[in-house]
Every structure is written in C-alpha cells, then in structure tokens.
Amino acid sequence: MGAETAARISDEDHTLQRIAAKLTDTNKMSFVAERPDGSIAGYAMAKMNEAGDVMLDGLHIDQSEYGTGLAANILHAVFAAHSGIPSIALEVLEGNDRAMAFYRKHGSK
C-alpha cells in the first residue's frame, strides 16, 4: 500500500467526525483511557458480527503515551470484555512494524 497511502487512510479515519460516528455505532464496544485532566490518552473499539466473531476495530494511543503500557492495558480490557471468545481478529496497515510487534507480543499470530 505504501507509506503515503497508509498515512492518508489513517488521517481520514481518525477525524473527530469519523471517531464520533464510530462511538454511536451500537454494534461496537468502545474503550477509552482518560488522563487525570480529562483528556483522552487512547482508545480502542471492537465489534462483534452476527456469527459472534470479534474484530478489533482500532486501538490508538497518543504518541506521548508510547511505552507506558497503556496500549496493553486497553487491549487487555478488550480481551476481558470478550472473555470466552477464542480469538479476536485485527488488521494492521502494512509497514506499521511497531503495531505488528505489539500485537505479536500480546499473542497475535
């Protein structure tokens, strides 16, 4: 896909309007990490289809939170909310080596 295309898609998908629309989707479960001052440090969304399959529909952390364990905490909250589900699917943009390493560290194959 290339870095330029991935960056464009990411920019389009992470607008306030797109995130707000996702938050109102009743088929998605949202997880939000809030700082003491009320600002959002990160969030994740997961959706379940009619067959009961779960898809991680995004996990995003503010860059200032990288390396703090926040992403792992949010991912574990998603796992806990879907306990009993044998697996959760996800997609990572090609070239996002940091994300791929993170998910592998936490059990992705």
N, CA, C and O atoms as CSV, one atom per row, in Angstrom:
chain,resi,resn,atom,element,x,y,z
A,1,MET,N,N,0.831,-1.189,0.000
A,1,MET,CA,C,0.000,0.000,0.000
A,1,MET,C,C,0.874,1.252,0.000
A,1,MET,O,O,0.510,2.250,-0.622
A,2,GLY,N,N,1.981,1.223,0.660
A,2,GLY,CA,C,2.874,2.360,0.686
A,2,GLY,C,C,2.586,3.297,1.849
A,2,GLY,O,O,1.457,3.392,2.332
A,3,ALA,N,N,3.637,3.988,2.285
A,3,ALA,CA,C,3.539,4.866,3.452
A,3,ALA,C,C,2.595,6.042,3.221
A,3,ALA,O,O,1.836,6.418,4.114
A,4,GLU,N,N,2.644,6.625,2.018
A,4,GLU,CA,C,1.768,7.774,1.730
A,4,GLU,C,C,0.298,7.395,1.795
A,4,GLU,O,O,-0.501,8.099,2.412
A,5,THR,N,N,-0.058,6.299,1.168
A,5,THR,CA,C,-1.450,5.843,1.182
A,5,THR,C,C,-1.881,5.485,2.594
A,5,THR,O,O,-2.989,5.828,3.006
A,6,ALA,N,N,-1.022,4.799,3.344
A,6,ALA,CA,C,-1.348,4.425,4.726
A,6,ALA,C,C,-1.568,5.675,5.572
A,6,ALA,O,O,-2.503,5.721,6.372
A,7,ALA,N,N,-0.725,6.680,5.407
A,7,ALA,CA,C,-0.876,7.924,6.174
A,7,ALA,C,C,-2.174,8.633,5.808
A,7,ALA,O,O,-2.860,9.161,6.683
A,8,ARG,N,N,-2.517,8.649,4.525
A,8,ARG,CA,C,-3.766,9.300,4.086
A,8,ARG,C,C,-4.976,8.587,4.672
A,8,ARG,O,O,-5.896,9.231,5.177
A,9,ILE,N,N,-4.978,7.263,4.606
A,9,ILE,CA,C,-6.094,6.488,5.148
A,9,ILE,C,C,-6.212,6.721,6.649
A,9,ILE,O,O,-7.311,6.902,7.174
A,10,SER,N,N,-5.082,6.715,7.328
A,10,SER,CA,C,-5.091,6.943,8.776
A,10,SER,C,C,-5.627,8.336,9.101
A,10,SER,O,O,-6.448,8.489,10.005
A,11,ASP,N,N,-5.171,9.341,8.377
A,11,ASP,CA,C,-5.654,10.709,8.615
A,11,ASP,C,C,-7.161,10.811,8.386
A,11,ASP,O,O,-7.862,11.470,9.153
A,12,GLU,N,N,-7.658,10.164,7.338
A,12,GLU,CA,C,-9.094,10.205,7.041
A,12,GLU,C,C,-9.902,9.470,8.102
A,12,GLU,O,O,-10.987,9.913,8.478
A,13,ASP,N,N,-9.379,8.355,8.582
A,13,ASP,CA,C,-10.114,7.523,9.530
A,13,ASP,C,C,-10.099,8.077,10.950
A,13,ASP,O,O,-10.924,7.689,11.777
A,14,HIS,N,N,-9.173,8.976,11.235
A,14,HIS,CA,C,-9.041,9.473,12.604
A,14,HIS,C,C,-9.508,10.912,12.775
A,14,HIS,O,O,-9.040,11.618,13.669
A,15,THR,N,N,-10.413,11.340,11.935
A,15,THR,CA,C,-11.004,12.664,12.134
A,15,THR,C,C,-12.000,12.581,13.284
A,15,THR,O,O,-12.515,11.506,13.589
A,16,LEU,N,N,-12.269,13.712,13.918
A,16,LEU,CA,C,-13.235,13.726,15.019
A,16,LEU,C,C,-14.602,13.228,14.569
A,16,LEU,O,O,-15.295,12.549,15.327
A,17,GLN,N,N,-14.990,13.557,13.352
A,17,GLN,CA,C,-16.297,13.134,12.840
A,17,GLN,C,C,-16.363,11.618,12.700
A,17,GLN,O,O,-17.365,11.008,13.073
A,18,ARG,N,N,-15.315,11.005,12.171
A,18,ARG,CA,C,-15.301,9.545,12.000
A,18,ARG,C,C,-15.304,8.838,13.347
A,18,ARG,O,O,-16.008,7.847,13.539
A,19,ILE,N,N,-14.511,9.357,14.277
A,19,ILE,CA,C,-14.457,8.734,15.604
A,19,ILE,C,C,-15.807,8.881,16.291
A,19,ILE,O,O,-16.291,7.931,16.906
A,20,ALA,N,N,-16.419,10.051,16.198
A,20,ALA,CA,C,-17.737,10.273,16.813
A,20,ALA,C,C,-18.775,9.322,16.219
A,20,ALA,O,O,-19.613,8.782,16.940
A,21,ALA,N,N,-18.715,9.120,14.908
A,21,ALA,CA,C,-19.662,8.195,14.266
A,21,ALA,C,C,-19.451,6.772,14.767
A,21,ALA,O,O,-20.418,6.045,14.993
A,22,LYS,N,N,-18.207,6.373,14.942
A,22,LYS,CA,C,-17.921,5.032,15.451
A,22,LYS,C,C,-18.458,4.869,16.870
A,22,LYS,O,O,-18.955,3.803,17.234
A,23,LEU,N,N,-18.356,5.931,17.669
A,23,LEU,CA,C,-18.815,5.854,19.057
A,23,LEU,C,C,-20.319,5.667,19.163
A,23,LEU,O,O,-20.810,5.146,20.165
A,24,THR,N,N,-21.052,6.083,18.149
A,24,THR,CA,C,-22.506,5.937,18.189
A,24,THR,C,C,-22.977,4.624,17.579
A,24,THR,O,O,-24.169,4.320,17.611
A,25,ASP,N,N,-22.060,3.846,17.028
A,25,ASP,CA,C,-22.403,2.561,16.411
A,25,ASP,C,C,-22.702,1.550,17.518
A,25,ASP,O,O,-21.808,1.185,18.282
A,26,THR,N,N,-23.926,1.105,17.608
A,26,THR,CA,C,-24.333,0.195,18.683
A,26,THR,C,C,-23.767,-1.212,18.523
A,26,THR,O,O,-23.892,-2.026,19.438
A,27,ASN,N,N,-23.152,-1.515,17.392
A,27,ASN,CA,C,-22.514,-2.816,17.199
A,27,ASN,C,C,-21.062,-2.821,17.662
A,27,ASN,O,O,-20.379,-3.840,17.556
A,28,LYS,N,N,-20.586,-1.681,18.178
A,28,LYS,CA,C,-19.196,-1.573,18.618
A,28,LYS,C,C,-19.140,-1.293,20.106
A,28,LYS,O,O,-20.001,-0.615,20.667
A,29,MET,N,N,-18.109,-1.830,20.726
A,29,MET,CA,C,-17.845,-1.559,22.125
A,29,MET,C,C,-16.616,-0.644,22.158
A,29,MET,O,O,-15.612,-0.920,21.502
A,30,SER,N,N,-16.704,0.431,22.917
A,30,SER,CA,C,-15.611,1.397,22.986
A,30,SER,C,C,-14.900,1.323,24.334
A,30,SER,O,O,-15.518,1.076,25.370
A,31,PHE,N,N,-13.609,1.539,24.297
A,31,PHE,CA,C,-12.754,1.545,25.475
A,31,PHE,C,C,-11.931,2.823,25.407
A,31,PHE,O,O,-11.247,3.061,24.412
A,32,VAL,N,N,-11.985,3.651,26.446
A,32,VAL,CA,C,-11.304,4.944,26.424
A,32,VAL,C,C,-10.422,5.070,27.658
A,32,VAL,O,O,-10.848,4.776,28.775
A,33,ALA,N,N,-9.179,5.513,27.440
A,33,ALA,CA,C,-8.255,5.799,28.542
A,33,ALA,C,C,-8.185,7.307,28.697
A,33,ALA,O,O,-7.826,8.031,27.768
A,34,GLU,N,N,-8.531,7.758,29.876
A,34,GLU,CA,C,-8.596,9.191,30.151
A,34,GLU,C,C,-7.489,9.572,31.128
A,34,GLU,O,O,-7.212,8.845,32.082
A,35,ARG,N,N,-6.864,10.712,30.881
A,35,ARG,CA,C,-5.855,11.242,31.796
A,35,ARG,C,C,-6.556,11.940,32.964
A,35,ARG,O,O,-7.743,12.251,32.872
A,36,PRO,N,N,-5.837,12.188,34.053
A,36,PRO,CA,C,-6.455,12.885,35.197
A,36,PRO,C,C,-7.072,14.239,34.829
A,36,PRO,O,O,-8.021,14.682,35.476
A,37,ASP,N,N,-6.538,14.895,33.794
A,37,ASP,CA,C,-7.094,16.195,33.403
A,37,ASP,C,C,-8.313,16.073,32.485
A,37,ASP,O,O,-8.867,17.079,32.039
A,38,GLY,N,N,-8.726,14.831,32.207
A,38,GLY,CA,C,-9.906,14.602,31.374
A,38,GLY,C,C,-9.604,14.413,29.905
A,38,GLY,O,O,-10.503,14.058,29.143
A,39,SER,N,N,-8.378,14.636,29.478
A,39,SER,CA,C,-8.048,14.437,28.065
A,39,SER,C,C,-7.924,12.948,27.770
A,39,SER,O,O,-7.644,12.144,28.659
A,40,ILE,N,N,-8.135,12.600,26.517
A,40,ILE,CA,C,-8.095,11.197,26.103
A,40,ILE,C,C,-6.665,10.822,25.733
A,40,ILE,O,O,-6.026,11.476,24.909
A,41,ALA,N,N,-6.177,9.745,26.365
A,41,ALA,CA,C,-4.824,9.251,26.118
A,41,ALA,C,C,-4.819,8.164,25.056
A,41,ALA,O,O,-3.807,7.940,24.392
A,42,GLY,N,N,-5.963,7.484,24.895
A,42,GLY,CA,C,-6.055,6.417,23.909
A,42,GLY,C,C,-7.430,5.799,23.924
A,42,GLY,O,O,-8.222,6.015,24.842
A,43,TYR,N,N,-7.702,5.024,22.889
A,43,TYR,CA,C,-8.993,4.344,22.822
A,43,TYR,C,C,-8.884,3.106,21.942
A,43,TYR,O,O,-7.960,2.966,21.142
A,44,ALA,N,N,-9.839,2.226,22.110
A,44,ALA,CA,C,-9.966,1.046,21.258
A,44,ALA,C,C,-11.444,0.817,21.004
A,44,ALA,O,O,-12.295,1.238,21.788
A,45,MET,N,N,-11.737,0.150,19.909
A,45,MET,CA,C,-13.103,-0.243,19.582
A,45,MET,C,C,-13.073,-1.677,19.080
A,45,MET,O,O,-12.139,-2.102,18.400
A,46,ALA,N,N,-14.107,-2.399,19.429
A,46,ALA,CA,C,-14.238,-3.778,18.964
A,46,ALA,C,C,-15.680,-3.993,18.542
A,46,ALA,O,O,-16.602,-3.429,19.131
A,47,LYS,N,N,-15.863,-4.808,17.524
A,47,LYS,CA,C,-17.224,-5.091,17.064
A,47,LYS,C,C,-17.410,-6.594,16.930
A,47,LYS,O,O,-16.475,-7.336,16.630
A,48,MET,N,N,-18.637,-7.016,17.161
A,48,MET,CA,C,-18.981,-8.426,17.027
A,48,MET,C,C,-20.007,-8.559,15.909
A,48,MET,O,O,-20.974,-7.799,15.853
A,49,ASN,N,N,-19.796,-9.517,15.027
A,49,ASN,CA,C,-20.767,-9.729,13.954
A,49,ASN,C,C,-21.844,-10.715,14.403
A,49,ASN,O,O,-21.821,-11.204,15.533
A,50,GLU,N,N,-22.772,-10.995,13.516
A,50,GLU,CA,C,-23.909,-11.870,13.837
A,50,GLU,C,C,-23.467,-13.284,14.217
A,50,GLU,O,O,-24.157,-13.970,14.971
A,51,ALA,N,N,-22.330,-13.713,13.701
A,51,ALA,CA,C,-21.828,-15.062,13.982
A,51,ALA,C,C,-21.085,-15.132,15.321
A,51,ALA,O,O,-20.693,-16.214,15.756
A,52,GLY,N,N,-20.893,-13.976,15.974
A,52,GLY,CA,C,-20.189,-13.952,17.249
A,52,GLY,C,C,-18.696,-13.761,17.127
A,52,GLY,O,O,-17.973,-13.882,18.116
A,53,ASP,N,N,-18.218,-13.461,15.917
A,53,ASP,CA,C,-16.793,-13.194,15.715
A,53,ASP,C,C,-16.498,-11.750,16.111
A,53,ASP,O,O,-17.278,-10.844,15.818
A,54,VAL,N,N,-15.366,-11.548,16.779
A,54,VAL,CA,C,-14.997,-10.218,17.249
A,54,VAL,C,C,-13.832,-9.695,16.424
A,54,VAL,O,O,-12.892,-10.428,16.113
A,55,MET,N,N,-13.909,-8.407,16.072
A,55,MET,CA,C,-12.863,-7.727,15.316
A,55,MET,C,C,-12.433,-6.497,16.098
A,55,MET,O,O,-13.262,-5.659,16.454
A,56,LEU,N,N,-11.140,-6.391,16.364
A,56,LEU,CA,C,-10.609,-5.170,16.951
A,56,LEU,C,C,-10.654,-4.128,15.854
A,56,LEU,O,O,-9.960,-4.249,14.845
A,57,ASP,N,N,-11.465,-3.110,16.049
A,57,ASP,CA,C,-11.723,-2.124,15.002
A,57,ASP,C,C,-10.863,-0.882,15.176
A,57,ASP,O,O,-11.129,0.147,14.555
A,58,GLY,N,N,-9.865,-0.963,15.991
A,58,GLY,CA,C,-8.946,0.143,16.181
A,58,GLY,C,C,-8.442,0.203,17.605
A,58,GLY,O,O,-9.198,-0.006,18.554
A,59,LEU,N,N,-7.169,0.489,17.748
A,59,LEU,CA,C,-6.559,0.753,19.040
A,59,LEU,C,C,-5.560,1.863,18.779
A,59,LEU,O,O,-4.577,1.676,18.062
A,60,HIS,N,N,-5.818,3.007,19.362
A,60,HIS,CA,C,-4.993,4.183,19.090
A,60,HIS,C,C,-4.572,4.827,20.400
A,60,HIS,O,O,-5.389,5.045,21.295
A,61,ILE,N,N,-3.291,5.124,20.498
A,61,ILE,CA,C,-2.704,5.701,21.692
A,61,ILE,C,C,-1.978,6.978,21.294
A,61,ILE,O,O,-1.280,7.012,20.281
A,62,ASP,N,N,-2.142,8.020,22.088
A,62,ASP,CA,C,-1.398,9.257,21.861
A,62,ASP,C,C,0.096,8.945,21.933
A,62,ASP,O,O,0.537,8.194,22.803
A,63,GLN,N,N,0.861,9.517,21.026
A,63,GLN,CA,C,2.298,9.205,20.976
A,63,GLN,C,C,2.996,9.484,22.300
A,63,GLN,O,O,3.985,8.828,22.626
A,64,SER,N,N,2.503,10.436,23.055
A,64,SER,CA,C,3.135,10.739,24.345
A,64,SER,C,C,2.976,9.589,25.335
A,64,SER,O,O,3.658,9.557,26.360
A,65,GLU,N,N,2.089,8.652,25.041
A,65,GLU,CA,C,1.848,7.502,25.911
A,65,GLU,C,C,2.594,6.247,25.466
A,65,GLU,O,O,2.524,5.219,26.140
A,66,TYR,N,N,3.306,6.317,24.340
A,66,TYR,CA,C,4.043,5.148,23.868
A,66,TYR,C,C,5.017,4.682,24.948
A,66,TYR,O,O,5.707,5.491,25.568
A,67,GLY,N,N,5.061,3.382,25.163
A,67,GLY,CA,C,5.995,2.804,26.111
A,67,GLY,C,C,5.529,2.803,27.552
A,67,GLY,O,O,6.262,2.351,28.431
A,68,THR,N,N,4.327,3.299,27.819
A,68,THR,CA,C,3.832,3.373,29.197
A,68,THR,C,C,3.039,2.150,29.625
A,68,THR,O,O,2.740,1.991,30.808
A,69,GLY,N,N,2.696,1.287,28.682
A,69,GLY,CA,C,1.852,0.137,28.991
A,69,GLY,C,C,0.376,0.409,28.768
A,69,GLY,O,O,-0.452,-0.482,28.953
A,70,LEU,N,N,0.035,1.631,28.373
A,70,LEU,CA,C,-1.372,1.986,28.170
A,70,LEU,C,C,-2.020,1.152,27.070
A,70,LEU,O,O,-3.149,0.689,27.229
A,71,ALA,N,N,-1.325,0.959,25.971
A,71,ALA,CA,C,-1.892,0.165,24.872
A,71,ALA,C,C,-2.193,-1.254,25.340
A,71,ALA,O,O,-3.245,-1.803,25.014
A,72,ALA,N,N,-1.290,-1.844,26.092
A,72,ALA,CA,C,-1.517,-3.201,26.603
A,72,ALA,C,C,-2.713,-3.222,27.548
A,72,ALA,O,O,-3.508,-4.162,27.521
A,73,ASN,N,N,-2.846,-2.194,28.384
A,73,ASN,CA,C,-3.983,-2.134,29.308
A,73,ASN,C,C,-5.305,-2.063,28.556
A,73,ASN,O,O,-6.270,-2.732,28.924
A,74,ILE,N,N,-5.347,-1.255,27.508
A,74,ILE,CA,C,-6.589,-1.143,26.733
A,74,ILE,C,C,-6.866,-2.454,26.005
A,74,ILE,O,O,-8.009,-2.909,25.972
A,75,LEU,N,N,-5.840,-3.067,25.423
A,75,LEU,CA,C,-6.025,-4.336,24.734
A,75,LEU,C,C,-6.528,-5.405,25.711
A,75,LEU,O,O,-7.400,-6.200,25.359
A,76,HIS,N,N,-5.997,-5.428,26.906
A,76,HIS,CA,C,-6.453,-6.402,27.903
A,76,HIS,C,C,-7.891,-6.128,28.318
A,76,HIS,O,O,-8.624,-7.062,28.641
A,77,ALA,N,N,-8.308,-4.872,28.316
A,77,ALA,CA,C,-9.714,-4.549,28.603
A,77,ALA,C,C,-10.617,-5.117,27.505
A,77,ALA,O,O,-11.703,-5.620,27.793
A,78,VAL,N,N,-10.173,-5.037,26.259
A,78,VAL,CA,C,-10.931,-5.622,25.143
A,78,VAL,C,C,-11.023,-7.131,25.328
A,78,VAL,O,O,-12.095,-7.715,25.175
A,79,PHE,N,N,-9.895,-7.763,25.657
A,79,PHE,CA,C,-9.903,-9.215,25.882
A,79,PHE,C,C,-10.858,-9.584,27.009
A,79,PHE,O,O,-11.640,-10.526,26.880
A,80,ALA,N,N,-10.797,-8.854,28.104
A,80,ALA,CA,C,-11.646,-9.157,29.266
A,80,ALA,C,C,-13.122,-9.007,28.920
A,80,ALA,O,O,-13.949,-9.806,29.361
A,81,ALA,N,N,-13.453,-7.998,28.141
A,81,ALA,CA,C,-14.858,-7.775,27.770
A,81,ALA,C,C,-15.376,-8.869,26.848
A,81,ALA,O,O,-16.585,-9.074,26.738
A,82,HIS,N,N,-14.470,-9.564,26.192
A,82,HIS,CA,C,-14.865,-10.628,25.261
A,82,HIS,C,C,-14.343,-11.980,25.733
A,82,HIS,O,O,-14.036,-12.852,24.921
A,83,SER,N,N,-14.246,-12.148,27.039
A,83,SER,CA,C,-13.750,-13.430,27.558
A,83,SER,C,C,-14.677,-14.544,27.079
A,83,SER,O,O,-15.893,-14.370,26.986
A,84,GLY,N,N,-14.088,-15.660,26.787
A,84,GLY,CA,C,-14.858,-16.779,26.248
A,84,GLY,C,C,-14.825,-16.838,24.734
A,84,GLY,O,O,-15.126,-17.879,24.150
A,85,ILE,N,N,-14.466,-15.741,24.089
A,85,ILE,CA,C,-14.311,-15.731,22.626
A,85,ILE,C,C,-12.917,-16.293,22.337
A,85,ILE,O,O,-11.937,-15.779,22.877
A,86,PRO,N,N,-12.797,-17.329,21.504
A,86,PRO,CA,C,-11.493,-17.971,21.304
A,86,PRO,C,C,-10.445,-17.087,20.634
A,86,PRO,O,O,-9.247,-17.286,20.840
A,87,SER,N,N,-10.883,-16.114,19.834
A,87,SER,CA,C,-9.908,-15.232,19.188
A,87,SER,C,C,-10.585,-13.923,18.792
A,87,SER,O,O,-11.804,-13.846,18.639
A,88,ILE,N,N,-9.760,-12.910,18.632
A,88,ILE,CA,C,-10.219,-11.599,18.181
A,88,ILE,C,C,-9.388,-11.252,16.955
A,88,ILE,O,O,-8.158,-11.269,17.007
A,89,ALA,N,N,-10.051,-10.941,15.867
A,89,ALA,CA,C,-9.354,-10.608,14.619
A,89,ALA,C,C,-8.925,-9.143,14.629
A,89,ALA,O,O,-9.517,-8.314,15.321
A,90,LEU,N,N,-7.901,-8.842,13.860
A,90,LEU,CA,C,-7.458,-7.460,13.694
A,90,LEU,C,C,-6.715,-7.327,12.381
A,90,LEU,O,O,-6.261,-8.311,11.796
A,91,GLU,N,N,-6.604,-6.102,11.937
A,91,GLU,CA,C,-5.825,-5.795,10.739
A,91,GLU,C,C,-4.856,-4.675,11.090
A,91,GLU,O,O,-5.187,-3.764,11.849
A,92,VAL,N,N,-3.659,-4.756,10.528
A,92,VAL,CA,C,-2.642,-3.725,10.727
A,92,VAL,C,C,-2.175,-3.282,9.352
A,92,VAL,O,O,-1.946,-4.109,8.469
A,93,LEU,N,N,-2.035,-1.975,9.173
A,93,LEU,CA,C,-1.547,-1.472,7.894
A,93,LEU,C,C,-0.135,-1.985,7.636
A,93,LEU,O,O,0.720,-1.975,8.521
A,94,GLU,N,N,0.087,-2.428,6.415
A,94,GLU,CA,C,1.406,-2.891,6.023
A,94,GLU,C,C,2.422,-1.790,6.291
A,94,GLU,O,O,2.194,-0.627,5.957
A,95,GLY,N,N,3.534,-2.164,6.891
A,95,GLY,CA,C,4.573,-1.192,7.198
A,95,GLY,C,C,4.495,-0.634,8.606
A,95,GLY,O,O,5.417,0.053,9.046
A,96,ASN,N,N,3.410,-0.916,9.326
A,96,ASN,CA,C,3.292,-0.449,10.703
A,96,ASN,C,C,3.956,-1.493,11.607
A,96,ASN,O,O,3.296,-2.248,12.321
A,97,ASP,N,N,5.287,-1.501,11.541
A,97,ASP,CA,C,6.063,-2.512,12.256
A,97,ASP,C,C,5.875,-2.427,13.767
A,97,ASP,O,O,5.875,-3.450,14.453
A,98,ARG,N,N,5.715,-1.217,14.284
A,98,ARG,CA,C,5.523,-1.051,15.729
A,98,ARG,C,C,4.246,-1.771,16.179
A,98,ARG,O,O,4.249,-2.494,17.176
A,99,ALA,N,N,3.159,-1.564,15.435
A,99,ALA,CA,C,1.889,-2.209,15.782
A,99,ALA,C,C,1.994,-3.722,15.633
A,99,ALA,O,O,1.510,-4.466,16.487
A,100,MET,N,N,2.626,-4.181,14.550
A,100,MET,CA,C,2.751,-5.624,14.349
A,100,MET,C,C,3.538,-6.265,15.490
A,100,MET,O,O,3.175,-7.342,15.963
A,101,ALA,N,N,4.607,-5.616,15.931
A,101,ALA,CA,C,5.401,-6.153,17.039
A,101,ALA,C,C,4.581,-6.160,18.335
A,101,ALA,O,O,4.670,-7.103,19.122
A,102,PHE,N,N,3.787,-5.114,18.553
A,102,PHE,CA,C,2.949,-5.026,19.739
A,102,PHE,C,C,1.946,-6.176,19.776
A,102,PHE,O,O,1.820,-6.854,20.795
A,103,TYR,N,N,1.237,-6.399,18.680
A,103,TYR,CA,C,0.237,-7.460,18.666
A,103,TYR,C,C,0.868,-8.840,18.772
A,103,TYR,O,O,0.303,-9.727,19.411
A,104,ARG,N,N,2.029,-9.036,18.158
A,104,ARG,CA,C,2.722,-10.325,18.306
A,104,ARG,C,C,3.106,-10.557,19.761
A,104,ARG,O,O,2.968,-11.667,20.275
A,105,LYS,N,N,3.590,-9.508,20.422
A,105,LYS,CA,C,3.968,-9.609,21.829
A,105,LYS,C,C,2.772,-10.026,22.695
A,105,LYS,O,O,2.935,-10.680,23.725
A,106,HIS,N,N,1.574,-9.637,22.258
A,106,HIS,CA,C,0.376,-9.921,23.034
A,106,HIS,C,C,-0.453,-11.069,22.464
A,106,HIS,O,O,-1.653,-11.168,22.719
A,107,GLY,N,N,0.208,-11.946,21.681
A,107,GLY,CA,C,-0.425,-13.197,21.297
A,107,GLY,C,C,-0.942,-13.305,19.876
A,107,GLY,O,O,-1.499,-14.341,19.511
A,108,SER,N,N,-0.779,-12.271,19.062
A,108,SER,CA,C,-1.246,-12.350,17.681
A,108,SER,C,C,-0.341,-13.254,16.873
A,108,SER,O,O,0.863,-13.344,17.113
A,109,LYS,N,N,-0.959,-13.925,15.900
A,109,LYS,CA,C,-0.194,-14.817,15.035
A,109,LYS,C,C,-0.185,-14.319,13.617
A,109,LYS,O,O,0.415,-14.948,12.746
